[in-house]
Amino acid sequence: MSAHSFALRSRRTVTPRGEIDAVVVVRDGRIAELSPPSEVAAREVEDLGPLVLMPGLVDTHVHVNEPGRAEWEGFETATRAAAAGGVTTIVDMPLNSVPATTTAAALAEKRAAAEGKCSVDVAFWGGVVPGNAGELEALAQAGVRGFKCFLVPSGVDEFPHVGERDLRAAMPVIARLGLPLLAHAEVPGPIEAAARAATWRDPRAHASWLASRPCAAEREAIELMLSLCEATGCRVHIVHLAAADAVPLLRNARARRLPVTVETCPHYLGFAAEEIEDGATQFKCAPPIRERANREALWAALAGGVIDLVATDHSPCPPALKRIESGDFFAAWGGIASLELSLAAMWTEARARGFTPVDLARWMCERPARLAGLEGAKGAIAPGLDADLVVWDPAEEWIVDAAALHQRHKLTPYAGRKLAGRVRRTYVRGELAFADGSLVSARPGRLI
């Protein structure tokens, strides 16, 4: 077979029917056949042995930051990291670039900045900020997959947070467009109340940062979003759920058939507040990493389907902004860098709890693709879909060497951590993007 036509066999091929022994035949960038091994000539098939063959991951929560803050992370480095981690599609958040993606003109600037730089496919979210409801239809026509808003200050001036009045203006428009609204679900009230109470003392203690962002901030934000979802019919997606005590609200919303979906992140499923040392600001994020019992409750919600999917919220910054020297959690930029590590980080925790690659594919491929409206091309191994594939070894254990990561800056809380699951190859629409530890020179990614 030619470079544009090849076949891979894995006894652990992850498909919508489960994990099966199958041959995946690729022609001209798409999956042409999914067949039993007996139906394909053996001489034309590469046998992957014990390796898992899975759909390429779709990460719907990535901050690339270009243009304007490419020194934090740019399309070239972010998509290289994605390819190295088995991620074949990312959806870029509308901040922290300058300009923020809150107008069609800003989206055009972002697309121009990304052109020709991408190792994986890239789609885009638009942004909802005060006063831009009139821009949303043009953004949708220009190709955004949905919209993102913050209910608390975002950390950058170009992307101010919205209140209920802004949402009541924007959500009927988004509902009419048939797109989702992604919400950073924390509201200011409980955070301001915690600040007035001043129950923390040491800014170097993660416990202080945790106390400053109480679960009530998430819970009240989710209550507001569910109320507006019901009133407007707008699809709502809660990003990076960290507070497990909001799960009953979400379960009830599902019972009422509200159009709401939920994600959490590998760091909320892998780390625990009790384990974070003083001054370890590489762990800072918002909402914060919560306690061990909360982590296990998030796993239960994921297993039970209340949480739909897992995305990274990859949000790196220059190391100086993490305030490693002072260890001040309140002065440090909040964000976890994990795009390249998400498959291994999730597999390490998932297999310890009895989950399988089929579960990972549901959480990290199928459902993210559906959220972004890409299920007709991405997120599964099935005939007719893009040949976005990851080949990985579920048995290999390895230590994260931060210096070897492909993200622009190497600071990550996963440095030195033992993970299981090593990516061996990544194919983007049938083109080899990453193989055996090395990026392939071509840049096969397209802008969606």
C-alpha positions in Angstrom: 0.0 0.0 0.0 1.1 3.6 -0.7 1.8 6.3 1.8 -1.8 7.4 1.3 -3.2 3.9 1.8 -2.2 1.6 4.6 -3.7 -0.9 7.1 -3.1 -1.4 10.8 -4.2 -4.4 12.8 -4.6 -4.3 16.6 -6.2 -6.9 18.8 -7.1 -3.8 20.9 -8.7 -1.6 18.4 -11.1 0.8 20.2 -14.3 1.3 18.2 -17.9 2.4 19.0 -18.6 -1.3 19.4 -15.9 -1.7 22.1 -12.4 -3.1 22.0 -12.0 -5.6 19.2 -9.4 -7.4 17.0 -9.7 -5.5 13.8 -7.9 -4.1 10.8 -8.2 -0.4 10.1 -7.7 0.4 6.4 -6.9 4.0 5.6 -7.2 5.6 2.2 -6.6 9.2 1.3 -6.9 10.5 4.9 -10.1 8.7 5.9 -10.9 5.3 7.4 -12.0 3.2 4.4 -12.6 -0.1 6.2 -12.9 -1.5 9.7 -12.7 -5.3 9.1 -12.0 -8.6 10.8 -8.3 -9.7 10.2 -9.5 -12.6 8.1 -11.0 -10.3 5.5 -7.8 -8.4 4.7 -4.7 -9.8 3.0 -2.1 -10.2 5.7 0.8 -9.0 3.5 -0.9 -5.6 3.3 -1.3 -5.2 7.1 1.0 -4.0 9.8 0.4 -5.9 13.0 0.7 -3.6 16.0 0.9 -6.6 18.5 -0.1 -5.6 22.0 -0.5 -1.9 21.3 -3.8 -0.1 21.5 -5.2 1.5 18.4 -7.6 4.3 19.4 -9.2 7.4 17.9 -7.0 10.5 18.2 -7.9 12.5 21.2 -10.0 15.6 20.8 -9.1 18.3 23.4 -11.8 20.9 23.5 -10.1 23.1 26.1 -6.7 24.5 25.0 -5.3 28.0 25.5 -2.9 28.6 22.6 -2.5 32.4 23.3 -1.4 33.4 19.7 -1.5 36.1 18.5 -0.5 38.5 21.2 0.9 36.2 23.8 2.8 33.6 21.7 5.6 33.8 24.2 3.3 31.9 26.5 2.3 29.3 24.0 1.8 29.4 20.2 0.2 27.2 17.6 3.5 25.6 16.5 4.5 24.4 20.0 1.0 23.6 21.3 0.2 21.4 18.3 3.5 19.7 18.5 2.8 18.9 22.1 -0.7 17.7 21.1 0.7 15.3 18.4 3.2 13.9 20.8 0.4 13.2 23.3 -1.9 11.4 20.8 -4.2 14.5 20.5 -5.2 15.0 16.8 -7.7 17.9 17.2 -7.7 20.8 19.6 -10.3 23.5 20.0 -8.6 26.8 21.0 -10.1 29.0 23.7 -10.9 32.7 22.8 -8.4 34.0 25.5 -5.5 34.7 26.3 -4.7 35.9 22.8 -4.6 39.6 21.9 -7.1 40.4 20.5 -9.4 38.0 22.2 -11.7 36.0 19.8 -14.8 38.1 20.5 -15.4 39.4 17.0 -15.1 37.9 13.5 -12.2 40.2 12.8 -10.3 38.8 15.8 -11.0 35.3 14.6 -9.5 36.1 11.2 -6.4 37.4 13.0 -6.1 34.2 15.0 -6.6 32.0 11.9 -3.9 34.0 10.1 -1.6 33.5 13.0 -2.1 29.7 13.0 -1.9 29.2 9.2 0.9 26.8 8.2 2.0 26.1 11.8 -0.1 23.2 13.0 0.8 19.6 13.5 -2.8 18.7 14.4 -6.2 20.0 13.3 -7.4 23.1 15.1 -10.9 24.5 15.6 -11.9 27.6 17.5 -14.3 28.8 20.2 -15.6 32.3 20.2 -16.0 34.5 23.3 -18.9 36.1 25.1 -18.0 39.3 26.9 -20.1 42.3 28.0 -21.7 44.0 25.0 -20.7 41.6 22.2 -24.1 39.8 21.7 -24.3 41.5 18.3 -21.0 39.8 17.2 -22.0 36.2 17.9 -23.8 35.5 14.7 -20.9 36.7 12.6 -18.5 34.6 14.7 -20.7 31.6 14.1 -20.8 32.3 10.3 -17.0 32.5 10.4 -16.7 29.0 11.8 -16.5 29.0 15.6 -17.8 25.8 17.2 -19.5 27.6 20.1 -18.7 30.2 22.7 -16.9 30.6 26.0 -17.6 33.0 28.9 -16.3 33.7 32.4 -18.5 34.4 35.4 -15.5 35.7 37.4 -12.6 37.8 36.2 -10.6 35.8 33.7 -7.2 37.1 34.6 -6.7 39.1 31.4 -8.2 42.6 30.7 -9.1 41.7 27.0 -11.7 39.1 28.2 -13.9 40.6 30.9 -16.4 38.4 32.8 -20.2 38.5 32.2 -23.1 38.7 34.6 -26.7 37.6 34.3 -27.8 40.6 32.2 -25.1 39.9 29.7 -26.0 36.2 29.5 -29.7 37.0 29.0 -28.7 39.0 26.0 -26.3 36.4 24.5 -27.9 33.0 25.3 -31.0 33.4 23.1 -28.7 34.3 20.2 -26.5 31.2 20.8 -29.6 29.0 21.2 -30.8 30.2 17.8 -27.4 29.4 16.3 -27.6 25.9 17.8 -24.2 26.1 19.4 -23.0 25.5 23.0 -22.1 28.1 25.5 -19.1 27.0 27.6 -19.0 28.5 31.1 -16.2 29.0 33.5 -18.5 28.3 36.4 -17.4 30.3 39.4 -19.2 33.5 40.6 -17.6 36.3 42.6 -19.9 36.4 45.7 -18.5 33.4 47.6 -14.9 34.3 46.6 -15.4 37.8 47.9 -17.0 36.5 51.1 -14.0 34.1 51.6 -11.6 37.1 51.2 -13.5 39.1 53.8 -13.4 36.2 56.2 -9.6 35.9 55.6 -9.5 32.4 57.0 -6.1 31.8 55.4 -2.8 33.2 56.4 0.2 31.9 54.4 0.1 32.8 50.7 2.6 29.9 50.1 0.2 27.3 51.3 -2.0 25.7 48.7 -4.6 25.4 51.5 -4.8 29.1 51.5 -5.5 29.2 47.8 -8.1 26.4 48.2 -9.9 28.3 51.0 -10.1 31.4 48.8 -12.0 29.6 46.0 -14.8 27.8 47.9 -17.0 25.1 46.4 -19.9 27.5 46.8 -18.5 29.7 44.0 -18.8 26.8 41.6 -22.2 25.6 42.9 -23.8 29.0 42.7 -22.5 29.6 39.2 -23.8 26.2 38.0 -27.2 27.1 39.6 -27.3 30.3 37.6 -26.3 28.6 34.3 -28.9 25.9 34.7 -31.6 28.4 35.4 -30.6 30.4 32.2 -30.3 27.2 30.2 -33.9 26.3 31.1 -35.1 29.8 30.4 -33.4 30.3 27.0 -33.0 26.7 25.7 -29.3 27.5 25.1 -27.0 24.5 25.3 -24.7 24.9 28.3 -21.3 23.2 28.9 -19.7 23.5 32.3 -15.9 23.5 31.9 -13.4 22.1 34.3 -15.7 21.0 37.1 -13.7 20.8 40.3 -16.4 20.8 43.1 -18.0 17.5 43.4 -20.8 18.9 45.6 -22.3 20.4 42.5 -22.8 17.0 41.0 -26.4 16.6 42.4 -27.4 19.8 40.7 -26.1 18.5 37.4 -27.7 15.1 37.9 -31.0 16.8 38.5 -30.6 18.9 35.4 -30.1 15.7 33.4 -33.2 14.2 34.9 -35.1 17.3 33.7 -33.6 16.8 30.2 -31.8 20.2 30.2 -29.2 20.5 27.4 -26.2 20.6 29.7 -22.9 18.8 29.5 -19.9 18.8 31.9 -16.2 18.3 31.7 -13.4 17.9 34.2 -9.7 17.8 33.8 -6.9 15.3 34.4 -5.4 17.4 37.2 -8.7 17.2 39.2 -8.8 13.5 38.7 -5.1 12.8 39.4 -3.9 15.2 42.1 -5.2 16.0 45.6 -4.9 19.1 47.7 -3.5 17.2 50.7 -0.5 16.2 48.5 0.5 19.7 47.3 3.5 21.2 49.1 3.8 24.8 50.2 5.1 27.0 47.4 4.4 24.5 44.6 2.7 27.0 42.4 2.9 24.8 39.3 -0.3 23.3 40.8 -2.2 26.6 40.8 -5.4 26.6 38.8 -8.9 28.0 39.1 -11.0 26.3 40.3 -8.4 24.9 42.6 -7.4 21.2 43.0 -9.6 20.0 45.8 -9.3 17.3 48.5 -8.8 13.6 47.9 -12.4 12.7 48.8 -13.6 15.3 46.3 -11.4 13.7 43.6 -12.9 10.3 44.1 -16.4 11.8 43.9 -15.5 13.3 40.6 -14.4 9.9 39.4 -17.8 8.5 40.5 -19.6 11.2 38.6 -17.5 10.5 35.5 -18.2 6.8 35.7 -21.9 7.5 36.2 -22.2 9.8 33.2 -22.9 13.0 35.1 -19.5 14.3 33.9 -19.4 13.7 30.1 -15.8 14.3 29.1 -12.2 15.1 30.1 -10.3 18.0 28.6 -7.0 19.5 29.7 -7.5 23.2 30.1 -3.9 23.4 28.9 -2.9 26.9 30.0 0.9 27.4 30.2 2.7 30.7 30.8 6.3 31.9 31.1 7.9 30.4 34.3 8.4 33.8 35.9 4.6 34.2 36.0 4.3 31.1 38.1 6.2 32.8 40.9 8.2 29.6 41.7 10.9 31.6 43.6 8.4 33.2 46.0 5.9 30.3 45.9 3.1 32.8 46.3 -0.2 31.1 45.1 -2.1 34.4 45.0 0.5 36.2 42.8 1.1 33.2 40.5 -0.7 32.8 37.1 -3.2 30.0 37.4 -3.0 27.3 34.8 -1.9 23.7 34.3 0.2 22.6 31.3 -0.7 19.0 30.4 -1.6 18.8 26.7 1.1 16.3 25.8 0.5 14.2 29.0 -3.3 13.9 29.1 -3.6 10.4 27.7 -1.0 9.0 30.0 -2.2 11.0 33.0 -5.7 9.7 32.6 -4.7 6.1 31.8 -2.6 6.0 34.9 -5.5 6.9 37.1 -8.2 5.2 35.1 -6.6 1.7 35.0 -6.0 1.8 38.8 -9.8 2.2 39.1 -10.7 -0.6 36.7 -11.5 1.5 33.6 -10.4 0.5 30.1 -9.3 2.2 26.9 -12.9 2.2 25.7 -13.7 4.5 28.6 -10.9 6.8 27.7 -12.1 7.0 24.1 -15.6 7.9 25.3 -14.3 10.6 27.6 -11.5 12.0 25.5 -12.5 11.3 21.8 -16.2 10.7 21.2 -17.8 13.1 23.6 -15.4 16.1 23.0 -15.9 15.7 19.3 -19.7 15.8 19.8 -19.4 18.9 22.0 -17.6 20.7 19.2 -19.9 19.5 16.5 -17.2 17.4 14.9 -18.7 13.9 15.4 -19.2 13.5 11.7 -15.4 13.5 11.2 -13.6 13.0 14.5 -13.7 11.1 17.7 -14.2 7.4 16.6 -12.7 4.7 14.5 -15.5 4.1 11.9 -15.6 4.0 8.1 -15.9 7.5 6.6 -14.4 9.4 9.5 -11.0 11.1 9.3 -8.1 8.7 9.9 -7.1 10.4 13.2 -5.4 7.6 15.1 -3.2 7.1 18.1 -1.1 4.0 18.7 -0.1 3.6 22.3 1.4 1.1 24.8 -0.8 0.7 27.8 1.8 -1.3 29.7 4.8 1.0 29.5 5.6 3.1 32.6 7.8 6.2 32.3 8.9 9.2 34.3 7.9 12.6 32.9 11.0 14.5 31.9 9.8 18.1 31.6 12.7 19.2 29.5 11.7 16.8 26.8 8.1 18.1 26.5 7.2 19.9 23.3 5.2 22.8 24.9 6.9 26.2 24.8 7.6 26.3 28.5 8.4 23.1 30.4 7.0 23.9 33.8 4.3 21.3 34.7 3.1 19.7 37.9 3.6 16.3 36.2 7.4 16.7 36.1 9.1 13.7 37.7 5.8 11.8 38.0 5.5 8.2 37.0 2.9 7.7 34.3 1.6 4.6 32.4 0.8 4.6 28.8 3.3 5.7 26.1 2.2 7.2 22.8 4.0 5.4 19.9 2.4 7.1 16.9 -0.1 9.7 16.0 -1.8 10.0 12.6 -3.7 13.1 11.6 -6.1 12.4 8.7 -3.8 9.4 7.8 -0.6 11.4 7.8 2.0 10.4 10.4 2.6 13.4 12.7 4.5 11.7 15.5 6.4 8.4 15.7 8.5 6.7 18.5 9.5 9.8 20.3 10.0 12.1 17.4 7.8 14.6 15.6 7.6 14.1 11.9 8.7 17.2 9.9 5.4 17.7 8.0 2.7 19.9 9.5 -0.4 18.0 8.6 -2.8 20.0 10.7 -5.7 22.0 9.2 -7.8 24.9 10.5 -11.4 23.8 11.0 
